[in-house]
């Protein structure tokens, strides 16, 4: 039995992303205002007083694991801090020009009109990692405790299943599970309210959703995987402030996908591609889709003569309003991507994540005022969300992603109808229209029947990516890209990728799906290798490559991969991404 230190806090935020950083700062600021108003007789109620707030973060610094495109709608940060620019918020540049390209394998057509949801003129191109680093500094200046390298590994409950805090991960365990000389037991951080803002497919949000049934009555969550590179270009290739979104090549019409190119300062571009993780073809490789995207002549011309300088990959919650879990339970709130606050139609979630955090903060003030941290008080969070501009923004686009599960063309018709009717048009959609990605993936046999191919499965993958040279100039293999993600994990620790039944990998999965983990992981973590002992191909997990995107936890068709937090500080380094 390990002896663990217990630290009593009042509020613990799990994850130092935009939602929780905005939440913690807003909480601190609003408590001061609330108490001052009561002192001055301008408000009735109870004062909250000084409370201890902690943010735990698994990355080695705030921003280390933060990755986004990213064009930020400033609506939320302006509410949080009206003078955010004067206070030094590190925006890169202002969007000056929008474009929308429809791509085929040989052409790029500049659409005469940019769809209204993709108009970004006047908004800010940012490195979200830098913005979070800066917000972290603001939180520390306000007296909030931030603990980087402290992954929250487990939710703590009382005897009535109320959340009472989190347990951080142990440090100093070797790959065989034995304690090393530097072993340190994780601590129990006890809190009256715990806020889960771990981003997409949060590992604690997953635990608590299953235990407390927070997804009962909700549609299945669907995810997309965004893969991004930063490139330095010769002067004149692509203007600073220009934002391009693309549709078409290389996605087939049954697969959700689209690209972006954002012009940053100093001839740097953010270029990336999003693939819906609800694809049907088990041979799809989202990393290779992105590489293929760059071979379109119009895209390749932007990158000509340039140099790739950074790489990253991250999933996003794409389901929107209908797939939001219940956002509260006794002692806990769920914010940001963990709560499905992203607007899939605008491909934007920073502003909604921040606003969700701020509304959580206002709910927490009410909880302290009444000294009631149960669902009775915390349920006001959902009411606040539904009365805020988040609802006004997300509810009209509630069918957006579901429509794409019927194919691109019906989705575009539905999107147009939804835009004109503020979401009232249901188009051709059945009521339960978000199907989890792992349920949509076809077996190799079904896929071959669907496309009429008679070739072996690997042949199909080769055909799909035949035009991609992987020449390390324009297109890169996974191993090369991973180097540019700055990933580091101590190799002498247990793997944080728990494959619950590797026998399935060597047998059923090999036969039925051709081991899709080798393709959907954008960091070459999973390999099927011939075993000298059994003579068959067995799973090898190169966990130290992992960029923490969570795709495997989401996309595995048997749902037998469980991503858990590795030792604190391990993972990618997205500084400046
Ligand atoms: Fe993403 Fe899983 Fe691969 Fe890690 S192992 S990079 S979480 S798909």
Boltz pocket constraint, residues with backbone or C-beta under 6 A from the ligand:
constraints:
  - pocket:
      binder: B
      contacts: [[A, 497], [A, 520], [A, 521], [A, 522], [A, 523], [A, 524], [A, 525], [A, 545], [A, 546], [A, 547], [A, 548], [A, 549], [A, 550], [A, 551], [A, 552], [A, 553], [A, 563]]
      max_distance: 6.0
